[in-house]
Amino acid sequence: MAKSFSIVTATLNHAPFIGDAIRSVLDQRYPNLEYIVIDGGSTDGSVDLIRKYSSSIHYFVSEKDAGHANALNKGFRNASGEIMGWINSDDKYLPWAFRTASDIFEEFPDINWIVGTNSWLNDKGAMIGAANTYNNIFDYLSGKFFGIQQESVFWRRPLWEKAGASINEHYRFMVDAELWTRFFLLDELWHVNCVFAGYRMHQANRAITFRTECISEISQAISAMRGKLDPNKLTRLENNYRSLSYDQQTSRWVKQLVPRQPNG
């Protein structure tokens, strides 16, 4: 049985891209989906574009908010799915993302959060590159923290609830990475050798425009994570990456350990 999914899009004045993002969710034709769109009061025609898809959107509101994290929290408060994630309005999913993620969560009840192969899109939405980029808690602690593409991450609801069931609204930019620090304190991230989504490269990317602020915020989040970390638990963790690859002969996903270099 297909797992129920809740996907949130928080957007503000992204009319050139929002249609692509919405279609990438709805074109999954996933049978058990809650799609939630939170608009921050756009004035560029975004709202009219979103309303074209209103019959397929579970919840939609357009109103001024207190920032990206606040908008995401509005969305997740209206979500009830077993599997959760969000897609920003300038990124988009690949057609097989939800079904593949659902299959993995169904087959491996011990896996609580996953990330697909990283990929990058040009400003027109065409894929221009993809690569497996691994991250675990040891990478975050050593300062390697830009490898987890948020649009490719899915997690189970119980993990979300254990981590506080909210996006930290004290953060302006790195709200995803701050959430990952809380997830890392609870469970291992599994890397799936499959492209789930693409990160669109364009002139207004916040992570590029505000890179200095992003580094400052994630450094703050990692410091907070370090303060909550049980040193004894850390010494028991395997300093390897957890990976899932598809076995063509058995038609199943197979768990693997990928060695991590000592220097990260």
N, C-alpha and C positions, 0 to 999 in steps of 0.2 A: 504493500500500500504506500502511495506517495506521501512523504512527510509534508506537513503543512508549513508553508513559508510565509514570513512577514518581511517585506522589503520596503525600506523608507527612502525617499528622495527629498532632500532639503534643497531649495533653490531660491535664487534671487537674481533677477535680470540676466538670465541665461537663455534668452530666446533663440540664439543661433544653434544651441545644442540640446535644449530640453526635449525636443521632439524625438531626437535620436535615443536619448536615455529612456524615455517612456516606452518607445517601441521595442527597445531591447529587452525590457521587462515583459511586456505584454506578448511579444512574439515568441516567448518561451512556450506559450500555450500550456502552461503548467496547470494541472487540474485543481490544485489546492493552494491558492495564492491569495494573500492580502497585500495589495499594493497601496502604499500610503504616500501622498505627495504633500509636502508642507512648503508653501511659497511665502516668502518674507515680505510680500507687498510689492511685487514687481510692477514696473511702469513701462516695460519695453515690449509689451505684447505677449509675454510669457503666459499670463493667465488665460488668455483666449486660446492659446495653443494647448494648454493643459486641459481645458474644459472640453476640447474635442474628444478626449478619451475618458470623460467622466463616467460613462457607463461601465467602464472596466476598472475604475479606481475605487478601492474600498473606502478611502477617506481622503478628503482634500480640503484644505483651508488656505486662504491667502490673507495674511494680516502681518503687521509689523511684529517682529520678534526681537529677542535680545542677542541674536547671533546664531552661528551655525550649530553650536552645541544645543542651544535652547530649542531650535527648530527640530533637530533630531529627537530630542526628548519628547516634544509634542507628538512626533510620529510614533515613537516606540510606546508611548502611553496608550495609543490606540491599536496596538498590535497584540495578537494572541497566538501567533504561529509557533510551532515547535522549533523551527529553524529560522534564524534571524540574520539580517545583514542590511547594508545600505549602499546605494549607488549615487554618487554625486551627479548633478545634472549635466556635467560636461563629459562624463564617462559612459561606457555602455557594456552590457553583458554580451557574451557569445551565446548562440542559440541553445546549446546543450548544457548550460551552466547549472540550472536548478535540478534537472533530472540526474545529472552526474553527482552533484552534491547529495541529493536525496539518497541515491544508491549507496554512497559511501557511508552516510550516517545510519542507514538501515543495516548494512553489512557489518559495521564496526560500532557496536553500542558503547565501547570504551573511548571512542574518539569524540571530543567535545568541541574542537574548533579546527578549521582547515583553511588553507590558502592555496589558490591555484598558481600556476606559472605566471610570472610577471609578464605583462606585455604593454606596448606603447602604441598609441594611435597618433597620426598627424592631425592637424586642425580640421581636416575634412572627414575624419573618422576612419581612415584606412590604417590597418595595422602595419607598423614599420619595424617592429622588432619584438622579440620574446626571449626570455631567459629564465632558467631556474635560479632563484636567489634565495638562499636559505637563511633563516634567522631563528635563534632560540634565546633563552634568558641570558646565556653567557655573552652573546653578541651585544645585547642591550647593555649589560653591565660594563662591557669593554668599549662602548661608544659606537658600535655599528648598528644604527637604528633606522636606516632609510630603506630597508629592503622589503617590508611587508606592504603590498599594495592593498589598501583598504577595500577597494571595489571587488577584490577577489576573495574576500574573507567571509566565511559563514560560520555560525556557532549555534550551539543548542541553548534553548531558553534557560535551563537550570544553571549553566555557567554564567550567563548574563545576570541572573538573580543573585548568585553567590558573589558576583563582583560588584554588586551595588545597584544593579538594574537602572543605570542612568549613565549618560554622557556627562563628563565633568565640565560644567559651565564656567569654571574659572579659566579654562583654556580657550584661546581664540582660534588657533590654527591646528595644533597637533592633537585634536580631540581623539583621533583614531589611535595614535601611538600611546596616548595616555591610557586608553582602554586596554590596549595590548599589555601594558605593564601590569594591570590588575589581573588580566587573564593568565599571564605568565606565573603569577604567584599561586595560581590554582591548578594549572594543567599545562600539558605539552602541546605545542602547535604542530600540526601535521601538514606537510607540503604535498600537494597533489600534482603529479606530472601531467597537467592538463590546463589549458588556458580557459579560465572562466570569464574574464572581463578584460577590458583595455583602459588604460589611463591616457586621456587625450592631452597631447602637448599643444599649448597655444600661448599666446602672449600674455594672457591674464591669469595663468596658473598661480594660485596663491602660494603654493609651496616653493615656487621659484622666485616670485616677486618679493616674498617676505622670508627668505631663507634664514636670515640671521635670527629673526623672531622665532622661527620654527625650531632652530637648533636650541635656542634658549629654553623654549617650552618643553621639548622632549628631555633635555638635560634635567630640568626641574622634576619631570615625571619619573625619570629613572632614579633620581636621588630619593624621591619618596618611596619608590619600590624597594630600593636598597635598605631603607630604614625599616621596612616591614618584613624583610626576608629573614627566614630562619637559617642561619649559617649551617646548621646540621643537616637541614633538608637539602641545601645547595650541594653539599659534598656527596649526597646520595644520588644526585641527578647524573645521568649519563651525558657526557659532553659530546653528544652526537645529534644530528638532525634526524627527525622522523619523516619518512617519505612514503608516498603511495604511488606505485606504478601499475599500469594495466598489463596483465598477462594475457596475451592473445590466445594462448593454447587453452587456458581454463576459463577465459572470459570473465575474469575476476580481478579486483584490485588487490595488490599484494603489498604488505608492509615491508619496509626496508629501513636500515639505519645507514645514514651517510656520514662518514667521519668528518668531524670539524677540526680544522687546523688549530693548533694551540694559540696562534696569534690572531685567530678570528678571520 
